[in-house]
Every structure is written in C-alpha cells, then in structure tokens.
Amino acid sequence: MIRHSVIFTLKYAKGSAEEKDFLQATEKLADIPGVKAFEQLEQVSKKNTFDYGLSMEFANQDEYDIYNNHPDHTAFIRQYWIPGVEDFLEIDYTPLNK
C-alpha cells in the first residue's frame, strides 16, 4: 500500500472563488482508477504555514503510477496545481510492517 499525501498553500485568498474552484477540482481526483481513501484536509497546526492537504491510498506502485500518469491527473496539475499552488510538501508512505 502507498499513502500519497500532499500538503499545500494556495496563492488565492481564503474564501475566494478561485480557492473554491481549486478545491472542487481536487474532488475529481478521487474518480481516477486506483484511488482509495481520498480525503481533502484542512491543516490546523501552528507548526507550519500550509493550509490544506490531500491524502489518498493506492494498493501498490503500479496503481500509483497509473494515477500519476492519468490524463485527468496531468490535466489537473496543468490547469489548477501549477497556477494555483504557492508552496507544497509531497510525501508518499508505505507501511513499515510490510
């Protein structure tokens, strides 16, 4: 199993139409084959400057690769992620007790 997480800050003001459009667009990532346990998250810790997170799971590396190269994912990156994300941290985990 791979848990893919990305924590990010948007270039848009909180509550703006652009922010809402971006967050709605992320919901469509859950429909890509192989995506499981999709979550949109609001980051609440005072220990960093990120605002949001996305988390999802994949059964294995092949399913993650299919997602990563899927046309809907690459279109999201071009249309929303690159123009809208100010800063981010991406983490891909696998369980230690395989």
URTARA-V702861 format. One record per residue. N is the residue number from 1. OMEGA is omega in degrees with one decimal (NA if undefined). D_LAST is the distance of its C-alpha to the last C-alpha in Angstrom with 2 decimals. Layout:
# URTARA-V702861
N_OMEGA_D_LAST, N_OMEGA_D_LAST
This chain:
# URTARA-V702861
1_174.3_8.74, 2_172.0_11.07, 3_-179.4_13.35, 4_179.6_16.62, 5_173.8_19.13, 6_180.0_22.60, 7_-170.0_25.10, 8_172.6_28.69, 9_179.9_32.41, 10_175.1_34.93, 11_-173.2_38.34, 12_177.5_39.93, 13_175.4_41.50, 14_179.2_39.86, 15_-178.0_41.33, 16_176.7_42.69, 17_179.5_42.85, 18_177.7_40.75, 19_-179.8_37.95, 20_178.0_38.11, 21_179.9_38.13, 22_-177.2_35.07, 23_175.5_33.06, 24_179.6_34.26, 25_179.4_33.22, 26_-178.6_29.61, 27_-178.8_29.51, 28_177.3_30.00, 29_-179.7_26.66, 30_-178.7_25.09, 31_-179.8_26.96, 32_-178.6_25.34, 33_177.8_23.40, 34_-179.1_19.63, 35_176.6_19.93, 36_174.7_18.53, 37_179.7_19.03, 38_176.3_21.61, 39_166.6_23.30, 40_-173.8_26.28, 41_171.5_26.46, 42_-177.8_29.26, 43_-175.2_28.45, 44_-179.1_30.46, 45_174.8_29.71, 46_-174.9_32.71, 47_175.5_30.54, 48_-174.2_30.39, 49_179.7_32.60, 50_-177.3_30.37, 51_-172.1_31.47, 52_173.9_28.91, 53_169.9_25.31, 54_178.0_23.55, 55_177.6_20.01, 56_-179.6_18.31, 57_177.2_15.09, 58_-178.1_14.40, 59_-175.6_12.43, 60_-178.0_11.84, 61_179.5_13.76, 62_179.3_16.73, 63_176.2_17.35, 64_179.8_17.20, 65_177.0_19.64, 66_177.2_21.86, 67_-175.1_22.11, 68_-179.0_22.81, 69_-177.9_25.56, 70_-179.0_26.90, 71_178.4_30.63, 72_177.6_30.40, 73_-178.5_27.89, 74_176.0_29.95, 75_177.0_33.10, 76_179.8_31.74, 77_-178.9_31.01, 78_-171.2_34.54, 79_-174.0_36.41, 80_-172.3_34.83, 81_-175.8_32.25, 82_-179.8_34.30, 83_-170.0_37.54, 84_-174.3_36.24, 85_179.1_33.54, 86_-177.5_34.91, 87_179.5_31.73, 88_173.3_27.97, 89_179.3_24.59, 90_179.4_21.64, 91_174.2_18.03, 92_-176.0_15.00, 93_164.5_11.70, 94_-179.2_8.02, 95_176.9_5.87, 96_-177.7_5.69, 97_-176.3_3.79, 98_NA_0.00
